[in-house]
């Protein structure tokens, strides 16, 4: 019977060996590595960058309107035979006979058009394209900031889940020792069966908490893996925080917080994007208003033809002719349409300005909340650090008492367990500070 139990244990260990090896082989990634991987992987960022490239191409298209339009036409025709005509002139006894036109017609024509006046349509369309390009660039910058913040949040959430899981396991170990002590006391007749039952119930609660903490750590790991473009089952881990210093607190209201709000209003990409959209809509209104004015174009052409229709009489040879002129056009019937387009552009511009005001208010509130959250997290971390210091002093005191033989080993183990849990809670509080600092940096547009 005993050999069978040993065999079962061996089989269980062999089954768990690959999982343990995978846990030991977890890839430890730093925050900088995760950020670089996420920026290289994120499809939304790729889409925004392509949109920015398309906006730059659109700007080059609008700028090319100042370049003269040059076109070349060439053609060849075979003409049907016609009877030569004649003309009788009074006083001339012999009719004047015209020669038959050439049967082959070849022509090459070069035409040039240069806009002289378009009612500021070209300059306004260029200004609109410049604003659209700036807006697309700000959108891409905002997406980069969102990706960095999402990675920072997932990274620190995994680090916090890792610390909380360690604390839960430490608490479970402590309750396991307490249960063993209570069972020993029961055998000695000092404790009752109800004491054992209560200790066992507390241990089961601790095991549930440990399982939940392990599940939270797995979810945090999967979230980080998906953000940086790795498979969900990829075994990754983050380094321990250690004794890193807590971030600097944010200034309270009335003592510099207003400066943070002003900096955020100037640096946030979404505000810059909306400002550019307002400029683009103002330019769109100017483009629509240009329909109220005529368009004046300088034209010119050069024709090399055989025969040339502008030469009389026609001869079977190449002859070049040219012309230069000014052409003005104004579509009077489009005036109601132009007025409606101009009104639409003005309304959209006013709408964008109101959106900018709403976004600015939201950014200001976000900065204030992030600053308050950071200062609160720093205060909590300071309290946890004080508790950790007290637990360390208690552990030293119990250790000394244990050496003197005054307390039992179980008390010494409890003091060490309390110290370990206090240090883990302090580490979790420090991670909350880093999370709050990342939130403030994101609110500031960094």
HUCOR-V25842 format. One record per residue. N is the residue number from 1. RES is the residue in one letter. PHI is phi in radians with two decimals (NA if undefined). OMEGA is omega in whole degrees, 0 to 359 (999 if undefined). D_LAST is the distance of its C-alpha to the last C-alpha in Angstrom with 2 decimals. Layout:
BEGIN
n = (N & N)
res = (RES & RES)
phi = (PHI & PHI)
omega = (OMEGA & OMEGA)
d_last = (D_LAST & D_LAST)
END
This chain:
BEGIN
n = (1 & 2 & 3 & 4 & 5 & 6 & 7 & 8 & 9 & 10 & 11 & 12 & 13 & 14 & 15 & 16 & 17 & 18 & 19 & 20 & 21 & 22 & 23 & 24 & 25 & 26 & 27 & 28 & 29 & 30 & 31 & 32 & 33 & 34 & 35 & 36 & 37 & 38 & 39 & 40 & 41 & 42 & 43 & 44 & 45 & 46 & 47 & 48 & 49 & 50 & 51 & 52 & 53 & 54 & 55 & 56 & 57 & 58 & 59 & 60 & 61 & 62 & 63 & 64 & 65 & 66 & 67 & 68 & 69 & 70 & 71 & 72 & 73 & 74 & 75 & 76 & 77 & 78 & 79 & 80 & 81 & 82 & 83 & 84 & 85 & 86 & 87 & 88 & 89 & 90 & 91 & 92 & 93 & 94 & 95 & 96 & 97 & 98 & 99 & 100 & 101 & 102 & 103 & 104 & 105 & 106 & 107 & 108 & 109 & 110 & 111 & 112 & 113 & 114 & 115 & 116 & 117 & 118 & 119 & 120 & 121 & 122 & 123 & 124 & 125 & 126 & 127 & 128 & 129 & 130 & 131 & 132 & 133 & 134 & 135 & 136 & 137 & 138 & 139 & 140 & 141 & 142 & 143 & 144 & 145 & 146 & 147 & 148 & 149 & 150 & 151 & 152 & 153 & 154 & 155 & 156 & 157 & 158 & 159 & 160 & 161 & 162 & 163 & 164 & 165 & 166 & 167 & 168 & 169 & 170 & 171 & 172 & 173 & 174 & 175 & 176 & 177 & 178 & 179 & 180 & 181 & 182 & 183 & 184 & 185 & 186 & 187 & 188 & 189 & 190 & 191 & 192 & 193 & 194 & 195 & 196 & 197 & 198 & 199 & 200 & 201 & 202 & 203 & 204 & 205 & 206 & 207 & 208 & 209 & 210 & 211 & 212 & 213 & 214 & 215 & 216 & 217 & 218 & 219 & 220 & 221 & 222 & 223 & 224 & 225 & 226 & 227 & 228 & 229 & 230 & 231 & 232 & 233 & 234 & 235 & 236 & 237 & 238 & 239 & 240 & 241 & 242 & 243 & 244 & 245 & 246 & 247 & 248 & 249 & 250 & 251 & 252 & 253 & 254 & 255 & 256 & 257 & 258 & 259 & 260 & 261 & 262 & 263 & 264 & 265 & 266 & 267 & 268 & 269 & 270 & 271 & 272 & 273 & 274 & 275 & 276 & 277 & 278 & 279 & 280 & 281 & 282 & 283 & 284 & 285 & 286 & 287 & 288 & 289 & 290 & 291 & 292 & 293 & 294 & 295 & 296 & 297 & 298 & 299 & 300 & 301 & 302 & 303 & 304 & 305 & 306 & 307 & 308 & 309 & 310 & 311 & 312 & 313 & 314 & 315 & 316 & 317 & 318 & 319 & 320 & 321 & 322 & 323 & 324 & 325 & 326 & 327 & 328 & 329 & 330 & 331 & 332 & 333 & 334 & 335 & 336 & 337 & 338 & 339 & 340 & 341 & 342 & 343 & 344 & 345 & 346 & 347 & 348 & 349 & 350 & 351 & 352 & 353 & 354 & 355 & 356 & 357 & 358 & 359 & 360 & 361 & 362 & 363 & 364 & 365 & 366 & 367 & 368 & 369 & 370 & 371 & 372 & 373 & 374 & 375 & 376 & 377 & 378 & 379 & 380 & 381 & 382 & 383 & 384 & 385 & 386 & 387 & 388 & 389 & 390 & 391 & 392 & 393 & 394 & 395 & 396 & 397 & 398 & 399 & 400 & 401 & 402 & 403 & 404 & 405 & 406 & 407 & 408 & 409 & 410 & 411 & 412 & 413 & 414 & 415 & 416 & 417 & 418 & 419 & 420 & 421 & 422 & 423 & 424 & 425 & 426 & 427 & 428 & 429 & 430 & 431 & 432 & 433 & 434 & 435 & 436 & 437 & 438 & 439 & 440 & 441 & 442 & 443 & 444 & 445 & 446)
res = (X & X & X & X & X & X & X & X & X & X & X & X & X & X & X & X & X & X & X & X & X & X & X & X & X & X & X & X & X & X & X & X & X & X & X & X & X & X & X & X & X & X & X & X & X & X & X & X & X & X & X & X & X & X & X & X & X & X & X & X & X & X & X & X & X & X & X & X & X & X & X & X & X & X & X & X & X & X & X & X & X & X & X & X & X & X & X & X & X & X & X & X & X & X & X & X & X & X & X & X & X & X & X & X & X & X & X & X & X & X & X & X & X & X & X & X & X & X & X & X & X & X & X & X & X & X & X & X & X & X & X & X & X & X & X & X & X & X & X & X & X & X & X & X & X & X & X & X & X & X & X & X & X & X & X & X & X & X & X & X & X & X & X & X & X & X & X & X & X & X & X & X & X & X & X & X & X & X & X & X & X & X & X & X & X & X & X & X & X & X & X & X & X & X & X & X & X & X & X & X & X & X & X & X & X & X & X & X & X & X & X & X & X & X & X & X & X & X & X & X & X & X & X & X & X & X & X & X & X & X & X & X & X & X & X & X & X & X & X & X & X & X & X & X & X & X & X & X & X & X & X & X & X & X & X & X & X & X & X & X & X & X & X & X & X & X & X & X & X & X & X & X & X & X & X & X & X & X & X & X & X & X & X & X & X & X & X & X & X & X & X & X & X & X & X & X & X & X & X & X & X & X & X & X & X & X & X & X & X & X & X & X & X & X & X & X & X & X & X & X & X & X & X & X & X & X & X & X & X & X & X & X & X & X & X & X & X & X & X & X & X & X & X & X & X & X & X & X & X & X & X & X & X & X & X & X & X & X & X & X & X & X & X & X & X & X & X & X & X & X & X & X & X & X & X & X & X & X & X & X & X & X & X & X & X & X & X & X & X & X & X & X & X & X & X & X & X & X & X & X & X & X & X & X & X & X & X & X & X & X & X & X & X & X & X & X & X & X & X & X & X & X & X & X & X & X & X & X & X & X & X & X & X & X & X & X & X & X & X & X & X & X & X & X & X & X)
phi = (NA & -1.16 & -1.11 & -1.15 & -1.13 & -1.10 & -1.11 & -1.09 & -1.08 & -1.11 & -1.11 & -1.10 & -1.12 & -1.15 & -1.21 & -1.47 & -1.07 & -1.05 & -1.12 & -1.16 & -1.14 & -1.11 & -1.14 & -1.20 & -1.59 & -1.07 & -1.46 & -1.52 & -2.06 & -1.58 & -1.13 & -1.13 & -1.12 & -1.10 & -1.13 & -1.10 & -1.15 & -1.17 & -1.15 & -1.36 & -1.75 & -0.97 & -1.23 & -1.10 & -1.15 & -1.05 & -1.11 & -1.14 & -1.15 & -1.15 & -1.12 & -1.12 & -1.12 & -1.14 & -1.14 & -1.15 & -1.15 & -1.10 & -1.11 & -1.09 & -1.11 & -1.17 & -1.14 & -1.25 & -1.17 & -1.32 & -1.33 & -1.02 & -1.47 & -2.09 & -2.32 & -2.17 & -2.15 & -2.46 & -2.80 & -2.38 & -2.41 & -1.85 & -1.67 & -1.31 & -1.30 & -2.23 & -1.33 & -1.00 & -1.58 & -2.43 & -2.42 & -1.67 & -1.86 & -1.02 & 1.56 & -1.92 & -1.21 & -1.90 & -1.10 & -1.52 & -1.78 & -1.51 & -1.23 & -1.18 & -1.17 & -1.08 & -1.42 & -1.94 & -2.22 & -2.25 & -2.54 & -2.28 & -2.22 & -1.93 & -2.08 & -2.29 & -2.29 & -2.21 & -1.15 & -1.80 & -2.61 & -2.25 & 1.21 & 1.15 & -1.15 & -1.20 & -1.10 & -1.21 & -1.17 & -1.18 & -1.11 & -1.13 & -1.18 & -1.09 & -1.16 & -1.13 & -1.15 & -1.11 & -1.13 & -1.12 & -1.13 & -1.18 & -1.08 & -1.13 & -1.11 & -1.13 & -1.14 & -1.05 & -1.10 & -1.15 & -1.14 & -1.07 & -1.17 & -1.09 & -1.19 & -1.05 & -1.10 & -1.13 & -1.11 & -1.28 & -1.15 & -1.14 & -1.09 & -1.19 & -1.08 & -1.12 & -1.19 & -1.17 & -1.13 & -1.08 & -1.14 & -1.12 & -1.17 & -1.17 & -1.12 & -1.10 & -1.09 & -1.09 & -1.20 & -1.12 & -1.18 & -1.12 & -1.10 & -1.10 & -1.15 & -1.12 & -1.11 & -1.10 & -1.14 & -1.12 & -1.12 & -1.49 & 1.45 & -1.56 & -1.84 & -1.90 & -1.12 & -1.15 & -1.08 & -1.12 & -1.09 & -1.12 & -1.12 & -1.16 & -1.12 & -1.09 & -1.16 & -1.11 & -1.07 & -1.14 & -1.14 & -1.10 & -1.08 & -1.13 & -1.12 & -1.14 & -1.13 & -1.15 & -1.13 & -1.10 & -1.16 & -1.12 & -1.11 & -1.13 & -1.14 & -1.12 & -1.06 & -1.17 & -1.08 & -1.16 & -1.16 & -1.69 & 1.47 & -1.81 & -1.08 & -1.05 & -1.50 & -1.14 & -1.37 & -2.08 & -2.60 & -2.02 & -1.21 & -1.20 & -1.21 & 1.25 & -1.85 & -1.16 & -1.24 & -1.25 & -1.16 & -1.20 & -1.24 & -1.48 & -1.17 & -1.31 & -1.00 & 1.50 & -2.28 & 1.99 & -1.16 & -1.11 & -1.15 & -1.09 & -1.10 & -1.11 & -1.13 & -1.15 & -1.10 & -1.52 & -1.87 & -1.14 & -1.09 & -1.17 & -1.21 & -1.09 & -1.12 & -1.17 & -1.06 & -1.14 & -1.16 & -1.08 & -1.07 & -1.12 & -1.24 & -1.09 & -1.16 & -1.11 & -1.12 & -1.16 & -1.09 & -1.16 & -1.16 & -1.11 & -1.17 & -1.35 & -2.00 & -1.31 & -1.90 & -2.03 & -2.28 & -1.52 & -2.09 & -2.79 & -2.63 & -2.34 & -2.11 & -2.05 & -2.42 & -2.40 & -1.44 & -1.65 & -1.16 & -1.51 & -1.88 & -2.25 & -1.30 & -1.22 & -2.24 & -1.45 & -2.80 & -1.32 & -2.34 & -1.80 & -2.40 & -2.47 & -2.67 & -2.36 & -2.81 & -2.16 & -2.15 & -2.10 & -2.43 & -2.65 & -1.59 & -1.17 & -1.20 & -1.53 & -1.04 & -1.07 & -1.13 & -1.10 & -1.10 & -1.17 & -1.11 & -1.14 & -1.16 & -1.06 & -1.12 & -1.14 & -1.13 & -1.15 & -1.13 & -1.10 & -1.11 & -1.15 & -1.12 & -1.14 & -1.10 & -1.10 & -1.10 & -1.13 & -1.13 & -1.10 & -1.10 & -1.13 & -1.13 & -1.06 & -1.12 & -1.14 & -1.12 & -1.10 & -1.10 & -1.14 & -1.16 & -1.12 & -1.11 & -1.12 & -1.13 & -1.16 & -1.12 & -1.15 & -1.13 & -1.13 & -1.12 & -1.11 & -1.16 & -1.14 & -1.14 & -1.14 & -1.09 & -1.12 & -1.13 & -1.16 & -1.13 & -1.18 & -1.14 & -1.13 & -1.13 & -1.13 & -1.13 & -1.15 & -1.08 & -1.16 & -1.14 & -1.18 & -1.11 & -1.41 & 1.39 & -1.51 & -1.99 & -1.42 & -1.15 & -1.09 & -1.16 & -1.11 & -1.15 & -1.10 & -1.12 & -1.15 & -1.15 & -1.08 & -1.13 & -1.10 & -1.15 & -1.11 & -1.16 & -1.18 & -1.14 & -1.09 & -1.14 & -1.10 & -1.13 & -1.13 & -1.14 & -1.06 & -1.11 & -1.13 & -1.10 & -1.15 & -1.14 & -1.11 & -1.12 & -1.19 & -1.07 & -1.15 & -1.13 & -1.40 & 1.54 & -1.41)
omega = (179 & 179 & 178 & 178 & 177 & 179 & 178 & 178 & 178 & 178 & 178 & 179 & 178 & 179 & 181 & 183 & 179 & 179 & 178 & 178 & 178 & 179 & 180 & 183 & 180 & 180 & 180 & 182 & 177 & 180 & 180 & 178 & 180 & 180 & 180 & 180 & 180 & 179 & 178 & 186 & 193 & 181 & 178 & 177 & 178 & 180 & 179 & 178 & 176 & 177 & 177 & 177 & 178 & 178 & 177 & 177 & 177 & 177 & 178 & 177 & 180 & 179 & 181 & 178 & 177 & 179 & 180 & 177 & 182 & 178 & 179 & 177 & 178 & 181 & 178 & 179 & 172 & 184 & 177 & 179 & 177 & 179 & 179 & 179 & 179 & 182 & 179 & 181 & 180 & 180 & 179 & 186 & 185 & 178 & 176 & 182 & 179 & 179 & 179 & 180 & 177 & 180 & 179 & 180 & 179 & 183 & 173 & 184 & 176 & 182 & 180 & 175 & 180 & 179 & 177 & 181 & 180 & 181 & 182 & 180 & 184 & 181 & 179 & 179 & 176 & 178 & 177 & 179 & 177 & 179 & 178 & 177 & 178 & 178 & 178 & 177 & 178 & 176 & 178 & 178 & 178 & 178 & 176 & 179 & 179 & 179 & 179 & 181 & 178 & 179 & 178 & 180 & 180 & 181 & 182 & 175 & 176 & 178 & 179 & 178 & 177 & 179 & 180 & 177 & 178 & 178 & 179 & 179 & 178 & 177 & 177 & 179 & 179 & 179 & 175 & 177 & 179 & 178 & 177 & 178 & 181 & 178 & 177 & 178 & 177 & 179 & 180 & 179 & 181 & 181 & 181 & 177 & 178 & 176 & 178 & 180 & 179 & 178 & 178 & 178 & 178 & 179 & 178 & 176 & 179 & 178 & 176 & 178 & 178 & 179 & 178 & 179 & 178 & 177 & 178 & 178 & 178 & 179 & 178 & 179 & 179 & 179 & 179 & 180 & 180 & 181 & 184 & 173 & 178 & 177 & 181 & 181 & 181 & 180 & 179 & 180 & 179 & 180 & 177 & 180 & 181 & 182 & 179 & 180 & 178 & 179 & 179 & 180 & 176 & 178 & 179 & 177 & 181 & 181 & 178 & 180 & 179 & 177 & 177 & 179 & 179 & 178 & 179 & 179 & 180 & 188 & 185 & 183 & 183 & 176 & 177 & 178 & 180 & 176 & 178 & 178 & 176 & 177 & 179 & 179 & 174 & 177 & 178 & 176 & 177 & 177 & 178 & 180 & 180 & 177 & 178 & 187 & 178 & 176 & 181 & 186 & 173 & 183 & 176 & 178 & 175 & 184 & 174 & 188 & 175 & 358 & 177 & 185 & 181 & 180 & 178 & 354 & 181 & 181 & 181 & 178 & 179 & 179 & 181 & 176 & 181 & 177 & 177 & 181 & 177 & 181 & 177 & 180 & 179 & 181 & 183 & 183 & 181 & 185 & 177 & 178 & 179 & 179 & 179 & 178 & 179 & 179 & 178 & 180 & 178 & 180 & 179 & 178 & 178 & 178 & 179 & 177 & 178 & 177 & 179 & 178 & 180 & 178 & 179 & 177 & 180 & 179 & 179 & 177 & 179 & 179 & 181 & 180 & 180 & 179 & 178 & 179 & 179 & 181 & 178 & 179 & 178 & 178 & 178 & 179 & 178 & 177 & 178 & 177 & 177 & 176 & 178 & 178 & 178 & 178 & 178 & 177 & 178 & 179 & 177 & 180 & 180 & 178 & 179 & 178 & 179 & 177 & 179 & 179 & 182 & 182 & 180 & 178 & 180 & 178 & 178 & 179 & 177 & 180 & 178 & 178 & 177 & 178 & 180 & 179 & 178 & 178 & 178 & 176 & 176 & 178 & 177 & 176 & 177 & 178 & 175 & 176 & 179 & 177 & 180 & 178 & 177 & 177 & 178 & 178 & 179 & 178 & 179 & 180 & 179 & 999)
d_last = (66.65 & 64.60 & 64.30 & 63.06 & 60.31 & 59.30 & 59.17 & 56.97 & 54.56 & 54.47 & 53.68 & 50.81 & 49.37 & 49.70 & 47.93 & 45.01 & 44.78 & 42.63 & 40.09 & 40.02 & 39.67 & 36.76 & 35.06 & 35.73 & 34.45 & 31.01 & 28.33 & 25.82 & 22.32 & 19.38 & 15.77 & 15.08 & 18.12 & 17.22 & 13.84 & 15.78 & 18.61 & 16.76 & 15.12 & 18.68 & 20.37 & 18.65 & 21.16 & 19.06 & 16.71 & 19.99 & 21.34 & 18.52 & 18.88 & 22.62 & 22.28 & 20.37 & 23.26 & 25.79 & 24.39 & 24.69 & 28.24 & 29.01 & 28.10 & 30.47 & 33.07 & 32.92 & 33.12 & 36.22 & 38.11 & 38.98 & 40.76 & 44.45 & 45.60 & 48.17 & 50.40 & 53.39 & 56.21 & 59.15 & 62.08 & 65.59 & 68.38 & 71.96 & 74.17 & 77.36 & 80.68 & 82.07 & 85.46 & 85.41 & 86.05 & 88.65 & 89.18 & 92.52 & 92.64 & 95.57 & 97.99 & 96.81 & 99.28 & 96.86 & 93.75 & 90.42 & 88.90 & 85.13 & 84.05 & 82.35 & 78.55 & 76.88 & 76.21 & 72.88 & 69.88 & 66.78 & 63.98 & 60.57 & 58.50 & 55.36 & 53.54 & 50.78 & 48.89 & 46.60 & 45.03 & 45.97 & 44.75 & 42.70 & 41.79 & 38.26 & 37.67 & 36.41 & 34.07 & 32.68 & 32.19 & 30.34 & 28.05 & 27.53 & 26.75 & 24.25 & 22.41 & 22.64 & 21.22 & 18.20 & 17.79 & 18.13 & 15.54 & 12.98 & 14.25 & 13.77 & 10.14 & 9.77 & 12.00 & 10.15 & 7.09 & 10.11 & 11.92 & 9.60 & 9.55 & 13.25 & 14.02 & 12.62 & 14.63 & 17.63 & 17.59 & 17.70 & 20.10 & 22.36 & 22.31 & 23.21 & 25.86 & 27.25 & 27.67 & 29.21 & 31.56 & 32.68 & 33.33 & 35.29 & 37.35 & 38.06 & 39.25 & 41.40 & 42.95 & 43.78 & 45.51 & 47.36 & 48.78 & 49.72 & 51.52 & 53.44 & 54.41 & 55.61 & 57.68 & 59.22 & 60.07 & 61.58 & 63.84 & 64.87 & 65.65 & 63.08 & 60.63 & 61.42 & 60.55 & 58.39 & 56.28 & 55.78 & 54.90 & 52.25 & 50.70 & 50.75 & 49.06 & 46.24 & 45.85 & 45.66 & 42.88 & 41.00 & 41.54 & 40.15 & 37.04 & 36.69 & 37.10 & 34.44 & 32.01 & 32.85 & 32.35 & 28.91 & 27.98 & 29.35 & 27.40 & 24.11 & 25.10 & 26.01 & 22.77 & 20.80 & 23.44 & 23.21 & 19.46 & 19.89 & 23.08 & 25.73 & 28.87 & 28.91 & 31.65 & 29.84 & 30.29 & 26.90 & 25.87 & 23.11 & 23.97 & 24.93 & 22.60 & 25.48 & 25.28 & 21.65 & 20.71 & 18.95 & 15.53 & 15.91 & 16.58 & 14.88 & 17.19 & 19.74 & 20.64 & 22.44 & 21.16 & 17.81 & 16.13 & 16.89 & 14.85 & 11.70 & 12.85 & 13.54 & 10.20 & 8.72 & 11.76 & 11.20 & 7.66 & 7.96 & 9.49 & 12.39 & 13.44 & 13.54 & 15.51 & 17.86 & 18.48 & 19.48 & 21.68 & 23.34 & 24.15 & 25.49 & 27.67 & 28.99 & 29.95 & 31.55 & 33.67 & 34.81 & 35.70 & 37.79 & 39.39 & 40.52 & 43.05 & 45.06 & 46.03 & 48.18 & 47.05 & 48.90 & 49.05 & 50.96 & 52.92 & 55.00 & 56.79 & 59.17 & 61.68 & 63.79 & 66.39 & 69.76 & 71.42 & 69.43 & 70.15 & 69.78 & 72.66 & 76.22 & 78.29 & 76.09 & 76.53 & 75.70 & 73.21 & 69.52 & 68.91 & 65.65 & 64.81 & 61.73 & 60.51 & 57.87 & 57.01 & 54.58 & 53.79 & 52.43 & 51.56 & 50.66 & 50.63 & 52.04 & 52.06 & 48.26 & 47.83 & 47.43 & 44.90 & 42.91 & 42.98 & 41.71 & 38.84 & 37.87 & 37.96 & 35.77 & 33.14 & 33.21 & 32.87 & 29.88 & 28.22 & 28.92 & 27.61 & 24.26 & 24.05 & 24.77 & 22.10 & 19.56 & 20.87 & 20.69 & 17.07 & 16.24 & 18.32 & 16.69 & 13.14 & 14.81 & 16.62 & 13.75 & 12.04 & 15.58 & 16.37 & 13.41 & 14.35 & 17.97 & 17.49 & 15.87 & 18.74 & 21.25 & 20.23 & 20.55 & 23.92 & 25.12 & 24.26 & 26.24 & 29.15 & 29.06 & 29.08 & 32.11 & 33.79 & 33.26 & 34.83 & 37.72 & 38.22 & 38.39 & 40.99 & 42.90 & 42.94 & 44.36 & 46.97 & 48.08 & 48.23 & 50.56 & 52.66 & 52.91 & 54.23 & 56.78 & 57.84 & 57.12 & 54.59 & 54.59 & 52.32 & 50.80 & 49.52 & 48.00 & 46.26 & 45.00 & 43.51 & 41.77 & 40.46 & 39.17 & 37.40 & 35.78 & 34.64 & 33.31 & 31.29 & 29.91 & 28.98 & 27.27 & 25.28 & 24.37 & 23.30 & 21.08 & 19.44 & 18.96 & 17.10 & 14.71 & 14.37 & 13.79 & 11.15 & 9.26 & 10.02 & 8.86 & 5.32 & 5.62 & 7.63 & 5.65 & 3.83 & 0.00)
END
